[in-house]
Amino acid sequence: MRGDVAVYVNSLTATTADGHSYTLGADTPPPKDGIAPSLVRVTLGLVGARADQISYSNTDQRLSE
C-alpha cells in the first residue's frame, strides 16, 4: 500500500517473545501494565483497507470467519 492509506481492523492478536498472547478488540481494553514493545507475531482482524495504490505480492489469500 502506498500514498494515503487507511486500514480498518476490529481486533489485534499478538504474541510476545516470551510467549504471552494478547488480544485487543473493541470490547477488550489493553492490559493495565501495558504491552511489551517487541511483538513476535501479530494477526489483525481486517475489516477493510483503502489506499492510493494497493498491490498484493502474496497470492495465497483466504477468508475466514
N, C-alpha and C positions, 0 to 999 in steps of 0.2 A: 504494500500500500504506500502511496506517495501523495504528497500535496496535503490538502485539507482532509484529515482523517478523523472519523468518529467510530468507535467500536462500542456496541451496547451489549452488556453482559448482565445476567441475573444471578450469577454465582461465581465463586472462585474457590478452587480447592488446591492447596499447596502442601508440599512435604518439605520439611527442613532436612539439613544434613544429618541431624541426629535421629531422624525417623519420625518425628512428631508430625501429625497431619492436622491441618486447619481447613475448615470450610466456612466461607463467608458468603452470606446472601442477604437479601432484603430483610429477612426475619432473623438473621444471625449476626449480631454485632461482633466486632473483633474482641479477642480476649483482653481483660483488663491490664495484663502485663505486657501487651503488645505482641508483635510477631518478629521473629528473628529476621535480620536483614538479608540473609542468604537463603533463598528458596531453591531447592534442588529440582523440583518438578512442579509445574503449575498447569492446572486444567481450568479452562474458562467455559462457563455455560453461555455460549454465544447466542445472542438473540438476533443480532444483525450488525452490519457494518456498512459504512459509506466512505468513499474517498474519491479524490480526483482521478486516481489511477489505481486499479486493482489487478494484480496478476498472480496466478497460482502456479507454483513450480511442483507441488505435490499433487499428483492426480489421483492418489489413493484416498479419497474422502468418503465419509459415510455420515448418515444421520442417525441419531439415537434418541430415545426418549428416556 
